[in-house]
Each structure stands twice: as structure tokens, then as C-alpha cells.
Amino acid sequence: MAISDMRRQYSKGSLSESDITSSPFIMFDKWLKDAIDAGIPDPTAMTVATVDASGQPSQRIVLLKDV
């Protein structure tokens, strides 16, 4: 089986410019509420990615503790 045959179509939602609010905090609150309401496992899990002084990237999974 080809890897391309295993892909899912992600057609449940989209983000258009008309959906964006002027505040990223309001957008985040909406996205978090939507994830909780949808029953998504670990809706507060997220990836934090950084780079060091030499440009080496690093990432880790964290759980949001507070907003």
C-alpha cells in the first residue's frame, strides 16, 4: 500500500480571513472551546518549538496549565 493511499482528507473545517478576530486571545479561547466541545483527547496539549543560538530547532509537547 502506498503512503499516499493512507492519507485522510481533512475537510471538517477551514480558516478564512473573515473568521479571524482582531485578538489572538479571543481566537485561542474559541479554538480551545471548540476542541473541548468536540471531545478531542487532550485539548490542552500543544507543541512548543524553539531554536537555539546556532539555529538548531527543538520541540516538545506541553500541556496548557492556565490562560
PDB file with SEQRES, HELIX, SHEET and CRYST1 records, atoms N, CA, C and O in Angstrom:
SEQRES   1 A   67  MET ALA ILE SER ASP MET ARG ARG GLN TYR SER LYS GLY          
SEQRES   2 A   67  SER LEU SER GLU SER ASP ILE THR SER SER PRO PHE ILE          
SEQRES   3 A   67  MET PHE ASP LYS TRP LEU LYS ASP ALA ILE ASP ALA GLY          
SEQRES   4 A   67  ILE PRO ASP PRO THR ALA MET THR VAL ALA THR VAL ASP          
SEQRES   5 A   67  ALA SER GLY GLN PRO SER GLN ARG ILE VAL LEU LEU LYS          
SEQRES   6 A   67  ASP VAL                                                      
HELIX    1 AA1 ILE A    3  MET A    6  5                                   4    
HELIX    2 AA2 GLU A   17  ASP A   19  5                                   3    
HELIX    3 AA3 PRO A   24  ASP A   37  1                                  14    
SHEET    1 AA1 2 ALA A  45  VAL A  51  0                                        
SHEET    2 AA1 2 PRO A  57  LEU A  63 -1                                        
CRYST1    1.000    1.000    1.000  90.00  90.00  90.00 P 1           1          
ATOM      1  N   MET A   1       0.848  -1.183   0.000  1.00  0.00           N  
ATOM      2  CA  MET A   1       0.000   0.000   0.000  1.00  0.00           C  
ATOM      3  C   MET A   1       0.891   1.242   0.000  1.00  0.00           C  
ATOM      4  O   MET A   1       1.877   1.309   0.733  1.00  0.00           O  
ATOM      5  N   ALA A   2       0.542   2.198  -0.809  1.00  0.00           N  
ATOM      6  CA  ALA A   2       1.297   3.449  -0.884  1.00  0.00           C  
ATOM      7  C   ALA A   2       0.929   4.356   0.289  1.00  0.00           C  
ATOM      8  O   ALA A   2      -0.219   4.370   0.735  1.00  0.00           O  
ATOM      9  N   ILE A   3       1.887   5.095   0.772  1.00  0.00           N  
ATOM     10  CA  ILE A   3       1.633   6.022   1.879  1.00  0.00           C  
ATOM     11  C   ILE A   3       0.537   7.013   1.498  1.00  0.00           C  
ATOM     12  O   ILE A   3      -0.294   7.369   2.333  1.00  0.00           O  
ATOM     13  N   SER A   4       0.530   7.456   0.249  1.00  0.00           N  
ATOM     14  CA  SER A   4      -0.495   8.421  -0.171  1.00  0.00           C  
ATOM     15  C   SER A   4      -1.905   7.844  -0.080  1.00  0.00           C  
ATOM     16  O   SER A   4      -2.870   8.597   0.048  1.00  0.00           O  
ATOM     17  N   ASP A   5      -2.036   6.513  -0.145  1.00  0.00           N  
ATOM     18  CA  ASP A   5      -3.352   5.878  -0.012  1.00  0.00           C  
ATOM     19  C   ASP A   5      -3.842   5.875   1.436  1.00  0.00           C  
ATOM     20  O   ASP A   5      -5.030   5.663   1.680  1.00  0.00           O  
ATOM     21  N   MET A   6      -2.949   6.105   2.394  1.00  0.00           N  
ATOM     22  CA  MET A   6      -3.302   6.065   3.809  1.00  0.00           C  
ATOM     23  C   MET A   6      -3.724   7.439   4.338  1.00  0.00           C  
ATOM     24  O   MET A   6      -4.165   7.552   5.481  1.00  0.00           O  
ATOM     25  N   ARG A   7      -3.593   8.467   3.526  1.00  0.00           N  
ATOM     26  CA  ARG A   7      -3.904   9.820   3.987  1.00  0.00           C  
ATOM     27  C   ARG A   7      -5.398  10.028   4.147  1.00  0.00           C  
ATOM     28  O   ARG A   7      -6.205   9.500   3.382  1.00  0.00           O  
ATOM     29  N   ARG A   8      -5.747  10.807   5.159  1.00  0.00           N  
ATOM     30  CA  ARG A   8      -7.134  11.210   5.371  1.00  0.00           C  
ATOM     31  C   ARG A   8      -7.360  12.557   4.700  1.00  0.00           C  
ATOM     32  O   ARG A   8      -6.426  13.336   4.515  1.00  0.00           O  
ATOM     33  N   GLN A   9      -8.587  12.817   4.346  1.00  0.00           N  
ATOM     34  CA  GLN A   9      -8.964  14.137   3.854  1.00  0.00           C  
ATOM     35  C   GLN A   9      -9.397  14.970   5.060  1.00  0.00           C  
ATOM     36  O   GLN A   9     -10.288  14.565   5.806  1.00  0.00           O  
ATOM     37  N   TYR A  10      -8.787  16.099   5.247  1.00  0.00           N  
ATOM     38  CA  TYR A  10      -9.131  16.985   6.357  1.00  0.00           C  
ATOM     39  C   TYR A  10     -10.067  18.068   5.832  1.00  0.00           C  
ATOM     40  O   TYR A  10      -9.635  19.149   5.432  1.00  0.00           O  
ATOM     41  N   SER A  11     -11.336  17.757   5.844  1.00  0.00           N  
ATOM     42  CA  SER A  11     -12.306  18.683   5.260  1.00  0.00           C  
ATOM     43  C   SER A  11     -13.348  19.150   6.277  1.00  0.00           C  
ATOM     44  O   SER A  11     -14.380  19.705   5.898  1.00  0.00           O  
ATOM     45  N   LYS A  12     -13.086  18.931   7.547  1.00  0.00           N  
ATOM     46  CA  LYS A  12     -14.084  19.285   8.565  1.00  0.00           C  
ATOM     47  C   LYS A  12     -14.089  20.764   8.905  1.00  0.00           C  
ATOM     48  O   LYS A  12     -15.066  21.254   9.473  1.00  0.00           O  
ATOM     49  N   GLY A  13     -13.053  21.474   8.583  1.00  0.00           N  
ATOM     50  CA  GLY A  13     -13.020  22.878   8.934  1.00  0.00           C  
ATOM     51  C   GLY A  13     -12.005  23.620   8.100  1.00  0.00           C  
ATOM     52  O   GLY A  13     -11.157  23.028   7.431  1.00  0.00           O  
ATOM     53  N   SER A  14     -12.113  24.900   8.156  1.00  0.00           N  
ATOM     54  CA  SER A  14     -11.159  25.738   7.442  1.00  0.00           C  
ATOM     55  C   SER A  14     -11.047  27.053   8.197  1.00  0.00           C  
ATOM     56  O   SER A  14     -11.842  27.347   9.090  1.00  0.00           O  
ATOM     57  N   LEU A  15     -10.068  27.815   7.829  1.00  0.00           N  
ATOM     58  CA  LEU A  15      -9.874  29.128   8.438  1.00  0.00           C  
ATOM     59  C   LEU A  15      -9.766  30.138   7.305  1.00  0.00           C  
ATOM     60  O   LEU A  15      -8.847  30.086   6.488  1.00  0.00           O  
ATOM     61  N   SER A  16     -10.705  31.037   7.275  1.00  0.00           N  
ATOM     62  CA  SER A  16     -10.644  32.098   6.275  1.00  0.00           C  
ATOM     63  C   SER A  16     -10.455  33.429   6.990  1.00  0.00           C  
ATOM     64  O   SER A  16     -10.713  33.553   8.187  1.00  0.00           O  
ATOM     65  N   GLU A  17     -10.009  34.402   6.246  1.00  0.00           N  
ATOM     66  CA  GLU A  17      -9.724  35.701   6.842  1.00  0.00           C  
ATOM     67  C   GLU A  17     -10.951  36.304   7.529  1.00  0.00           C  
ATOM     68  O   GLU A  17     -10.819  37.021   8.521  1.00  0.00           O  
ATOM     69  N   SER A  18     -12.122  36.019   7.014  1.00  0.00           N  
ATOM     70  CA  SER A  18     -13.342  36.577   7.610  1.00  0.00           C  
ATOM     71  C   SER A  18     -13.663  35.958   8.973  1.00  0.00           C  
ATOM     72  O   SER A  18     -14.463  36.511   9.727  1.00  0.00           O  
ATOM     73  N   ASP A  19     -13.044  34.809   9.298  1.00  0.00           N  
ATOM     74  CA  ASP A  19     -13.270  34.147  10.587  1.00  0.00           C  
ATOM     75  C   ASP A  19     -12.334  34.651  11.680  1.00  0.00           C  
ATOM     76  O   ASP A  19     -12.533  34.343  12.855  1.00  0.00           O  
ATOM     77  N   ILE A  20     -11.332  35.409  11.311  1.00  0.00           N  
ATOM     78  CA  ILE A  20     -10.294  35.823  12.256  1.00  0.00           C  
ATOM     79  C   ILE A  20     -10.743  37.062  13.020  1.00  0.00           C  
ATOM     80  O   ILE A  20     -11.239  38.024  12.434  1.00  0.00           O  
ATOM     81  N   THR A  21     -10.561  37.024  14.344  1.00  0.00           N  
ATOM     82  CA  THR A  21     -10.880  38.192  15.172  1.00  0.00           C  
ATOM     83  C   THR A  21      -9.644  39.078  15.293  1.00  0.00           C  
ATOM     84  O   THR A  21      -8.548  38.682  14.898  1.00  0.00           O  
ATOM     85  N   SER A  22      -9.824  40.262  15.831  1.00  0.00           N  
ATOM     86  CA  SER A  22      -8.699  41.184  15.986  1.00  0.00           C  
ATOM     87  C   SER A  22      -7.784  40.778  17.137  1.00  0.00           C  
ATOM     88  O   SER A  22      -6.665  41.280  17.242  1.00  0.00           O  
ATOM     89  N   SER A  23      -8.244  39.881  17.994  1.00  0.00           N  
ATOM     90  CA  SER A  23      -7.458  39.468  19.160  1.00  0.00           C  
ATOM     91  C   SER A  23      -7.079  37.991  19.067  1.00  0.00           C  
ATOM     92  O   SER A  23      -7.957  37.138  18.939  1.00  0.00           O  
ATOM     93  N   PRO A  24      -5.780  37.679  19.130  1.00  0.00           N  
ATOM     94  CA  PRO A  24      -5.386  36.271  19.134  1.00  0.00           C  
ATOM     95  C   PRO A  24      -5.881  35.538  20.383  1.00  0.00           C  
ATOM     96  O   PRO A  24      -6.059  34.321  20.356  1.00  0.00           O  
ATOM     97  N   PHE A  25      -6.102  36.264  21.465  1.00  0.00           N  
ATOM     98  CA  PHE A  25      -6.591  35.637  22.694  1.00  0.00           C  
ATOM     99  C   PHE A  25      -8.037  35.169  22.526  1.00  0.00           C  
ATOM    100  O   PHE A  25      -8.406  34.095  23.001  1.00  0.00           O  
ATOM    101  N   ILE A  26      -8.842  35.971  21.854  1.00  0.00           N  
ATOM    102  CA  ILE A  26     -10.227  35.573  21.577  1.00  0.00           C  
ATOM    103  C   ILE A  26     -10.242  34.366  20.649  1.00  0.00           C  
ATOM    104  O   ILE A  26     -11.027  33.439  20.848  1.00  0.00           O  
ATOM    105  N   MET A  27      -9.375  34.372  19.633  1.00  0.00           N  
ATOM    106  CA  MET A  27      -9.296  33.230  18.711  1.00  0.00           C  
ATOM    107  C   MET A  27      -8.898  31.967  19.466  1.00  0.00           C  
ATOM    108  O   MET A  27      -9.499  30.910  19.273  1.00  0.00           O  
ATOM    109  N   PHE A  28      -7.885  32.073  20.327  1.00  0.00           N  
ATOM    110  CA  PHE A  28      -7.439  30.906  21.080  1.00  0.00           C  
ATOM    111  C   PHE A  28      -8.559  30.377  21.965  1.00  0.00           C  
ATOM    112  O   PHE A  28      -8.785  29.168  22.012  1.00  0.00           O  
ATOM    113  N   ASP A  29      -9.264  31.259  22.667  1.00  0.00           N  
ATOM    114  CA  ASP A  29     -10.374  30.829  23.525  1.00  0.00           C  
ATOM    115  C   ASP A  29     -11.425  30.072  22.717  1.00  0.00           C  
ATOM    116  O   ASP A  29     -11.954  29.059  23.175  1.00  0.00           O  
ATOM    117  N   LYS A  30     -11.727  30.564  21.515  1.00  0.00           N  
ATOM    118  CA  LYS A  30     -12.711  29.902  20.664  1.00  0.00           C  
ATOM    119  C   LYS A  30     -12.210  28.527  20.234  1.00  0.00           C  
ATOM    120  O   LYS A  30     -12.948  27.545  20.308  1.00  0.00           O  
ATOM    121  N   TRP A  31     -10.957  28.453  19.787  1.00  0.00           N  
ATOM    122  CA  TRP A  31     -10.408  27.168  19.339  1.00  0.00           C  
ATOM    123  C   TRP A  31     -10.362  26.156  20.481  1.00  0.00           C  
ATOM    124  O   TRP A  31     -10.677  24.982  20.281  1.00  0.00           O  
ATOM    125  N   LEU A  32      -9.973  26.601  21.676  1.00  0.00           N  
ATOM    126  CA  LEU A  32      -9.916  25.688  22.816  1.00  0.00           C  
ATOM    127  C   LEU A  32     -11.319  25.196  23.172  1.00  0.00           C  
ATOM    128  O   LEU A  32     -11.510  24.004  23.417  1.00  0.00           O  
ATOM    129  N   LYS A  33     -12.296  26.095  23.204  1.00  0.00           N  
ATOM    130  CA  LYS A  33     -13.678  25.692  23.493  1.00  0.00           C  
ATOM    131  C   LYS A  33     -14.183  24.713  22.434  1.00  0.00           C  
ATOM    132  O   LYS A  33     -14.829  23.720  22.767  1.00  0.00           O  
ATOM    133  N   ASP A  34     -13.894  24.988  21.172  1.00  0.00           N  
ATOM    134  CA  ASP A  34     -14.313  24.086  20.092  1.00  0.00           C  
ATOM    135  C   ASP A  34     -13.698  22.701  20.269  1.00  0.00           C  
ATOM    136  O   ASP A  34     -14.373  21.693  20.065  1.00  0.00           O  
ATOM    137  N   ALA A  35     -12.418  22.645  20.649  1.00  0.00           N  
ATOM    138  CA  ALA A  35     -11.738  21.358  20.842  1.00  0.00           C  
ATOM    139  C   ALA A  35     -12.343  20.597  22.015  1.00  0.00           C  
ATOM    140  O   ALA A  35     -12.537  19.384  21.932  1.00  0.00           O  
ATOM    141  N   ILE A  36     -12.643  21.295  23.106  1.00  0.00           N  
ATOM    142  CA  ILE A  36     -13.258  20.658  24.276  1.00  0.00           C  
ATOM    143  C   ILE A  36     -14.651  20.153  23.918  1.00  0.00           C  
ATOM    144  O   ILE A  36     -15.006  19.018  24.239  1.00  0.00           O  
ATOM    145  N   ASP A  37     -15.441  20.997  23.251  1.00  0.00           N  
ATOM    146  CA  ASP A  37     -16.805  20.613  22.865  1.00  0.00           C  
ATOM    147  C   ASP A  37     -16.816  19.432  21.899  1.00  0.00           C  
ATOM    148  O   ASP A  37     -17.759  18.641  21.902  1.00  0.00           O  
ATOM    149  N   ALA A  38     -15.777  19.306  21.074  1.00  0.00           N  
ATOM    150  CA  ALA A  38     -15.696  18.213  20.101  1.00  0.00           C  
ATOM    151  C   ALA A  38     -15.209  16.913  20.728  1.00  0.00           C  
ATOM    152  O   ALA A  38     -15.199  15.871  20.072  1.00  0.00           O  
ATOM    153  N   GLY A  39     -14.801  16.969  22.007  1.00  0.00           N  
ATOM    154  CA  GLY A  39     -14.335  15.765  22.687  1.00  0.00           C  
ATOM    155  C   GLY A  39     -12.956  15.312  22.243  1.00  0.00           C  
ATOM    156  O   GLY A  39     -12.624  14.132  22.353  1.00  0.00           O  
ATOM    157  N   ILE A  40     -12.156  16.235  21.744  1.00  0.00           N  
ATOM    158  CA  ILE A  40     -10.804  15.892  21.302  1.00  0.00           C  
ATOM    159  C   ILE A  40      -9.975  15.509  22.525  1.00  0.00           C  
ATOM    160  O   ILE A  40      -9.972  16.236  23.518  1.00  0.00           O  
ATOM    161  N   PRO A  41      -9.267  14.370  22.466  1.00  0.00           N  
ATOM    162  CA  PRO A  41      -8.431  13.976  23.605  1.00  0.00           C  
ATOM    163  C   PRO A  41      -7.326  15.011  23.845  1.00  0.00           C  
ATOM    164  O   PRO A  41      -6.718  15.508  22.896  1.00  0.00           O  
ATOM    165  N   ASP A  42      -7.077  15.323  25.079  1.00  0.00           N  
ATOM    166  CA  ASP A  42      -6.026  16.271  25.468  1.00  0.00           C  
ATOM    167  C   ASP A  42      -6.108  17.594  24.701  1.00  0.00           C  
ATOM    168  O   ASP A  42      -5.158  17.959  24.008  1.00  0.00           O  
ATOM    169  N   PRO A  43      -7.212  18.309  24.813  1.00  0.00           N  
ATOM    170  CA  PRO A  43      -7.347  19.550  24.046  1.00  0.00           C  
ATOM    171  C   PRO A  43      -6.367  20.641  24.471  1.00  0.00           C  
ATOM    172  O   PRO A  43      -6.206  21.634  23.761  1.00  0.00           O  
ATOM    173  N   THR A  44      -5.715  20.471  25.612  1.00  0.00           N  
ATOM    174  CA  THR A  44      -4.743  21.473  26.056  1.00  0.00           C  
ATOM    175  C   THR A  44      -3.312  21.096  25.687  1.00  0.00           C  
ATOM    176  O   THR A  44      -2.377  21.803  26.062  1.00  0.00           O  
ATOM    177  N   ALA A  45      -3.124  19.997  24.960  1.00  0.00           N  
ATOM    178  CA  ALA A  45      -1.780  19.602  24.525  1.00  0.00           C  
ATOM    179  C   ALA A  45      -1.371  20.441  23.323  1.00  0.00           C  
ATOM    180  O   ALA A  45      -2.175  20.707  22.429  1.00  0.00           O  
ATOM    181  N   MET A  46      -0.118  20.850  23.318  1.00  0.00           N  
ATOM    182  CA  MET A  46       0.391  21.642  22.194  1.00  0.00           C  
ATOM    183  C   MET A  46       1.890  21.438  22.063  1.00  0.00           C  
ATOM    184  O   MET A  46       2.549  20.974  22.994  1.00  0.00           O  
ATOM    185  N   THR A  47       2.414  21.782  20.920  1.00  0.00           N  
ATOM    186  CA  THR A  47       3.842  21.676  20.660  1.00  0.00           C  
ATOM    187  C   THR A  47       4.463  23.058  20.773  1.00  0.00           C  
ATOM    188  O   THR A  47       3.982  24.018  20.172  1.00  0.00           O  
ATOM    189  N   VAL A  48       5.538  23.149  21.551  1.00  0.00           N  
ATOM    190  CA  VAL A  48       6.317  24.378  21.645  1.00  0.00           C  
ATOM    191  C   VAL A  48       7.625  24.117  20.909  1.00  0.00           C  
ATOM    192  O   VAL A  48       8.346  23.173  21.230  1.00  0.00           O  
ATOM    193  N   ALA A  49       7.925  24.947  19.931  1.00  0.00           N  
ATOM    194  CA  ALA A  49       9.149  24.785  19.151  1.00  0.00           C  
ATOM    195  C   ALA A  49       9.999  26.041  19.290  1.00  0.00           C  
ATOM    196  O   ALA A  49       9.492  27.162  19.239  1.00  0.00           O  
ATOM    197  N   THR A  50      11.289  25.835  19.465  1.00  0.00           N  
ATOM    198  CA  THR A  50      12.236  26.939  19.595  1.00  0.00           C  
ATOM    199  C   THR A  50      13.498  26.594  18.806  1.00  0.00           C  
ATOM    200  O   THR A  50      13.666  25.462  18.353  1.00  0.00           O  
ATOM    201  N   VAL A  51      14.368  27.565  18.649  1.00  0.00           N  
ATOM    202  CA  VAL A  51      15.696  27.324  18.086  1.00  0.00           C  
ATOM    203  C   VAL A  51      16.720  27.932  19.025  1.00  0.00           C  
ATOM    204  O   VAL A  51      16.459  28.941  19.680  1.00  0.00           O  
ATOM    205  N   ASP A  52      17.898  27.304  19.084  1.00  0.00           N  
ATOM    206  CA  ASP A  52      18.945  27.849  19.938  1.00  0.00           C  
ATOM    207  C   ASP A  52      19.768  28.876  19.151  1.00  0.00           C  
ATOM    208  O   ASP A  52      19.458  29.175  17.997  1.00  0.00           O  
ATOM    209  N   ALA A  53      20.809  29.408  19.777  1.00  0.00           N  
ATOM    210  CA  ALA A  53      21.615  30.463  19.164  1.00  0.00           C  
ATOM    211  C   ALA A  53      22.261  30.030  17.848  1.00  0.00           C  
ATOM    212  O   ALA A  53      22.543  30.865  16.989  1.00  0.00           O  
ATOM    213  N   SER A  54      22.495  28.728  17.690  1.00  0.00           N  
ATOM    214  CA  SER A  54      23.106  28.243  16.449  1.00  0.00           C  
ATOM    215  C   SER A  54      22.063  27.854  15.406  1.00  0.00           C  
ATOM    216  O   SER A  54      22.416  27.387  14.323  1.00  0.00           O  
ATOM    217  N   GLY A  55      20.790  28.040  15.720  1.00  0.00           N  
ATOM    218  CA  GLY A  55      19.727  27.727  14.774  1.00  0.00           C  
ATOM    219  C   GLY A  55      19.219  26.303  14.850  1.00  0.00           C  
ATOM    220  O   GLY A  55      18.417  25.890  14.012  1.00  0.00           O  
ATOM    221  N   GLN A  56      19.671  25.537  15.844  1.00  0.00           N  
ATOM    222  CA  GLN A  56      19.226  24.153  15.997  1.00  0.00           C  
ATOM    223  C   GLN A  56      17.814  24.135  16.577  1.00  0.00           C  
ATOM    224  O   GLN A  56      17.592  24.652  17.673  1.00  0.00           O  
ATOM    225  N   PRO A  57      16.859  23.548  15.857  1.00  0.00           N  
ATOM    226  CA  PRO A  57      15.486  23.526  16.368  1.00  0.00           C  
ATOM    227  C   PRO A  57      15.284  22.473  17.449  1.00  0.00           C  
ATOM    228  O   PRO A  57      15.991  21.466  17.502  1.00  0.00           O  
ATOM    229  N   SER A  58      14.319  22.725  18.296  1.00  0.00           N  
ATOM    230  CA  SER A  58      13.936  21.793  19.350  1.00  0.00           C  
ATOM    231  C   SER A  58      12.431  21.925  19.537  1.00  0.00           C  
ATOM    232  O   SER A  58      11.874  23.016  19.411  1.00  0.00           O  
ATOM    233  N   GLN A  59      11.782  20.814  19.837  1.00  0.00           N  
ATOM    234  CA  GLN A  59      10.347  20.876  20.100  1.00  0.00           C  
ATOM    235  C   GLN A  59       9.998  19.962  21.250  1.00  0.00           C  
ATOM    236  O   GLN A  59      10.700  18.990  21.532  1.00  0.00           O  
ATOM    237  N   ARG A  60       8.910  20.285  21.905  1.00  0.00           N  
ATOM    238  CA  ARG A  60       8.418  19.446  22.993  1.00  0.00           C  
ATOM    239  C   ARG A  60       6.910  19.615  23.087  1.00  0.00           C  
ATOM    240  O   ARG A  60       6.355  20.652  22.725  1.00  0.00           O  
ATOM    241  N   ILE A  61       6.268  18.572  23.581  1.00  0.00           N  
ATOM    242  CA  ILE A  61       4.829  18.605  23.801  1.00  0.00           C  
ATOM    243  C   ILE A  61       4.599  19.085  25.229  1.00  0.00           C  
ATOM    244  O   ILE A  61       5.223  18.583  26.163  1.00  0.00           O  
ATOM    245  N   VAL A  62       3.713  20.046  25.398  1.00  0.00           N  
ATOM    246  CA  VAL A  62       3.396  20.576  26.721  1.00  0.00           C  
ATOM    247  C   VAL A  62       1.881  20.583  26.896  1.00  0.00           C  
ATOM    248  O   VAL A  62       1.128  20.533  25.924  1.00  0.00           O  
ATOM    249  N   LEU A  63       1.451  20.645  28.147  1.00  0.00           N  
ATOM    250  CA  LEU A  63       0.030  20.776  28.463  1.00  0.00           C  
ATOM    251  C   LEU A  63      -0.215  22.167  29.022  1.00  0.00           C  
ATOM    252  O   LEU A  63       0.459  22.595  29.959  1.00  0.00           O  
ATOM    253  N   LEU A  64      -1.168  22.862  28.453  1.00  0.00           N  
ATOM    254  CA  LEU A  64      -1.523  24.195  28.908  1.00  0.00           C  
ATOM    255  C   LEU A  64      -2.044  24.112  30.338  1.00  0.00           C  
ATOM    256  O   LEU A  64      -2.924  23.304  30.631  1.00  0.00           O  
ATOM    257  N   LYS A  65      -1.513  24.934  31.218  1.00  0.00           N  
ATOM    258  CA  LYS A  65      -1.936  24.931  32.621  1.00  0.00           C  
ATOM    259  C   LYS A  65      -2.900  26.066  32.935  1.00  0.00           C  
ATOM    260  O   LYS A  65      -3.758  25.926  33.807  1.00  0.00           O  
ATOM    261  N   ASP A  66      -2.769  27.188  32.236  1.00  0.00           N  
ATOM    262  CA  ASP A  66      -3.601  28.348  32.528  1.00  0.00           C  
ATOM    263  C   ASP A  66      -3.575  29.280  31.321  1.00  0.00           C  
ATOM    264  O   ASP A  66      -2.651  29.246  30.509  1.00  0.00           O  
ATOM    265  N   VAL A  67      -4.604  30.106  31.223  1.00  0.00           N  
ATOM    266  CA  VAL A  67      -4.659  31.097  30.140  1.00  0.00           C  
ATOM    267  C   VAL A  67      -4.711  32.473  30.751  1.00  0.00           C  
ATOM    268  O   VAL A  67      -4.763  33.468  30.028  1.00  0.00           O  
TER     269      VAL A  67                                                      
END                                                                             
